[in-house]
């Protein structure tokens, strides 16, 4: 009976994808125990988050891609409406207006847009498949820029950049020419001085700190300096689990969330980092295989955006902690503590599994 129930529960789940996700989550819980000062409360909270995220992933894996295509535009419009509501009535926390009270709880609509934006763009390009012109890409760019602008205004530059990246991946996979991409890059460089004037002071400071963290070692540069010390202190094999001095002597800030990679690097060293990178690459590789085998334009674009978006998450966080990118407040996916981002990531993986398993069903 139990075997039959387990088989029914996993029928829509991709075994390889599930294995890589579980391995990364296990590493995350292990590192979190050390980063949190051996806090059982924090570990139990993360286990609850994992349980909820797995439930969401399981449900998403059961929804056929054609059903997702039908709800893409409504989900985008609801998310955009909620972002406008956040701008007007949202709760201000730490100088940012990102949360919206809905009844007895509060939500962060920007998390919904991490899935809704690429899903809507994939639906749009699927609809005009075979008849794409330049104006279709222009309309898609507007669809992308509206939520990105609202999220950047909160301000939440990290989430805005991640959504912009996922939307760009859809445009790229839909056939946007390299010549046009190059023109956009040149236009972006030319507009950099104008963008600089519209940036918040703390955002400018993050870029200046990236160039020279030592200019403010106890202020804006503190995060970068301490995290790079921790990464370098790990050496080849690391100091050992629970033995990281940067962590346990309270030098590392945000060590359970944005800077948990520094904790991992100090305790497990270069060898541990290579293992972690291999798991991330295996997960991304499996996602790209699912993308290549997707049966429809919608499924291919959505799977590609989810997979490459996950790559962007990991790359930005590791680059931020290593001091090669500005600090933008992006957690390390599947490793950092947190419920909202974990649920969003597992929702994306559930969609990937749906695309893979329903492709098999269609073929048979």
N, C-alpha and C positions, 0 to 999 in steps of 0.2 A: 504493500500500500504506500509506504513512504517513498519507495523507489519510483513508483508510478507518479506520485505527486511531484517529486523532484524533476522527473523527466518532463512533465507537463509545464512546470514553472519555468524551465530553461529552454523550452522549445523555440522561443523567439530570440534567444540570446546567442551572440557570436562567441564561441568558446575561446578563441585566441584573444579577442579584444577584452573579454571578461578576465582572462588570466593576467594580462598586463595591467589592467586597472586594479585588480586585487593586489598584485605585487607592489604597485606604487602606493596604494592606500596603506598596506602593511608597513612599508618604510616610513610613511608619513606619521602613523601612530607611534612607531618606535622613536622617531626623532622628536615628536611632540612631547613624549613623556620626559625626555631630557630637557627640552627647551622650556617646558612649563614648570621646571623645578620638581619633577616627579609628582605632579598634581593629578590625583585620580579623578578629581572633579572635572578637570579639563579633558581628560581622556574619555570619561564616560559621556561627556557632552559631544565630543567628536564622534564617538561610536553611534550616538543617536543621529547625528548629522549623516553619517555614512548609511545608516539604515534607511533614513528618509530618501537620501539620494539614490540608493539602489532600488527603492520602491518606485521612484519617478522614472528611473532608467528602464525598469521592467515594464512599466505601463507604456512608455514611449516606444519601446521595441515592439509592442503589440499593435500600434497604430499604423496602418498601411500608408505608404508615401502619398498616394492619391488623396487620402483624407487630410494629410498635412497640407497639401497644396490648396485644399478648399478653405482651410482656416488661416492661411498665411496673411492675406490682406486684412481680415478682421483683427487678427492678433497685432498687426502693425498699427492699425488705426487706434486700437485700444491703448497700446503702449505709448503712442504719440500723444493721445489725450491725457494719459496719466503724467507724462513728462511736462506737459503744459500746466497741469494741476500742481505738480511739484514746484514749478517756477512761481506759481501764484500763491499757493497755500502750504507748501512743503515745510517740514520741520528743519530748523537750522541746528546743526551739530558740528562743533569745531570749525565754525566759519563757513560750512558748506550746507547747501539746501538740497539734500538728496533723497530724503525719506518722506513718505506720505502716509498719514493715518487713515486707515480704512476700517471702520467699525472698532473692534477691540484690539486690532493689531496694526502694524505699520509695514509698508512694503517699499522696496527700492525698484521703481519701474525701469531703471537703466539695465537691470539684470535681465528683464524680459526681452529687451531689445537686442541682447546678444544673440538670441535665437531668431526673434521676429524679423530683424533686418535682413540677414542672409536668406531666410526662408521666403520673404516677400520678393527680394530681388531674383531669387531662383525661379519663383512662380512667374515673375514678369518676363524673364528671358525665355522661359519655357513657352509662354503664351505666344511670343513673337518669333519662335524658333523658325529659321529658314528665311525670315524677312527682316533681319536686323539691319538698321541704318544708324548713322551717327546720332540722330535725334533720340533714338531709344537709349543709347548710353547716357545722353544728357539728362533724360528724364530719370533714369536709374540713379545718376549722381545726385539729383535733387532729393530723391527718396532716401538716399543714404545721408546726405548732409543735414537734413532737417533734424533727425534725432541726435546726430553727432554734435550739432551746434547747441541744442538744448542741454545736452549732458555736459559739454565743456563749460557752459555758462553756470553750472551749479556751484562751484566748479568741481569737475571730476575728470581731469585730463587723462588719467590712466584708462578708465572705462571708455571714454570717448575715442581714444586711439585704438583700443581693441576692437570696438565696433566698426570704426573706419577701416581697419585692416581686414576684418571679415567681409565687409561689403566690397572692398577693393578686390579681394580674392574672387568673389563672384563675378565681378566685371572682367577680371583677367581671364578666368576660365570660360567666360561666355564669348571670348574672342577679341577683347580690346587689344588693339595693335600695339606693338612695342614702340612704334614711332609716336603714337599718341601718349603712351606712358612716359616716354622721354620728354615730350613737350610739357606734360603735367609736372614732371620733376623739375624742369627748368623754371616753369612758372612759380612753383613752390619756393625755389631758392630765391627767385627775384622778389617774391612777396614776403620773404623772411623779415626784413626790417619793419614792414607794416604790421605783421603778426606780432612781432616783439612789442610794439607799442600797445597792443590790445591784451597782452598777457598780464596776469596778476603778478604782484611783486614776488610772491613765494615761488611762482613758476619760473620767473626769470632767475631767481636765486638758485634754483635747482640746476639750471643749465650752467650758470657761472661756477657753482660748486663742483659740477662734473669736471670742468676744465682745471680747477685748482681747489680741491677740498681743504687744503691747509690754510686757505684765507680766512676760514671761520671754523676752526677745529672743534670748538665747544658748542657751536650752533648749527648752521645749515650743513656744514661738512662732517658733523659727528657721525651720522649714520653710515656714510660712505667709508670713512676712515676705519671705524670699528669693524664693519663687515669685511673689508678687504684684509684687515689684520687677521680676522678669524679664518678667512679662506686660506690665507698664506700659512697660518700657524698649523694647519692640518698636515702639511707635508705630504709624504707618500702614502702612509698608512693611517694617518689620523692619530689623535690622542686617546681614542677609545670612547665607547659609549658611556655617557654620563660624566666624562672627564674633561669636557671643554671649558677652559678657563674664561674665555670671553663670555660664554653663556652664564656660567655659574658664579662668576664674580660680578655679574650685572652690568657688563660693559655694552652688550648688544641690545639695541632697542628693537621693539616689535619682533622679538625672536620667535614667537609662536605663529606669526602671520607672514608679513612681507619679507622678513629676513631669516626665515627658518632654513634657507639654503646655506647661510653662513654657519649655522649650528651644525648642520649635516657635514659640511666641508671640514670644519675643525675636528669633528669627532671621527670621521671616516676617511678623510684625506683624499688624495688623488684617485686611489683605487676605488673608493666608494663613489666618487664623482663619476668615474667611467662607467660603473655599474648602473648608476642612476641615468646617465645619458643613454646607455644602451636600451634601457627599459622605455625611456621616452621615445627614442628612435624606432623601437619595435612597435610601439603603440601608434606612432604617426605613420609608419610604413604600412601597418595593417589598415589604417584609415584610408591611405592613398590607394591601396589595392581595392578596397570597397568602392572608392570613388571611380576608379578605372572600369570596374565591372558594373557600375550602376546602369539600369536599363533605360532610364529616361533623362532628358536634359535637366529637369527639375531635381531629380535624385542626384545626378552627377554634380551639379553646381552646389547643392546644399551639402552633400557629403564632403566635397572639396573645401568649402568654406569652414565647416566645422573642424575638419582635420588640420588645415593650415592655421585656423584661429587658435587651436590648442597649441600648435607649435609657437605661435606668436606669444601666447601667455608664458610658456616656459622660457623662451628666449629672452623676453623683456625682463622677467624676474631675475634670471641668472645673470643677465648683463647688468642689471641695476645693482645687485648684491656684489658683483665682481668689480664694479666701478667703471664699466665701459659705457653705461647708459645712465641717464638722469634717474633720480628716485621719483617714481610716478605712482607708487602705491598699488602695485599689482601683485597678488599672492602667487605662490608657486602651485600650479594646479595639481590636485590630488595629494599634496604634501602639507600645505599650510592649514592651520586651524580655521574653521569657518563653515557655516552652513549654506549661506546664499550662493556663493560662488561654486561650492561643491555640487549643489543641486543643479545649477545651470550647466555645469560641465557634464554631469552624468545624464542630464536631459539630452544634451547633444550626442553623447555616445549611444543613448537609447535610440535616437533617430538613425544613427549610423547602423546600428544592429537591425533596425526595421528595414532599412534600404537593402541590407545584405540578405536577410532571411526571406523577405517578400520577393526578392529577385529570384531566389531558388524556387519559391512556390510558383511563380509565374512560368519559369522554365519547365517545371515538371507537370 
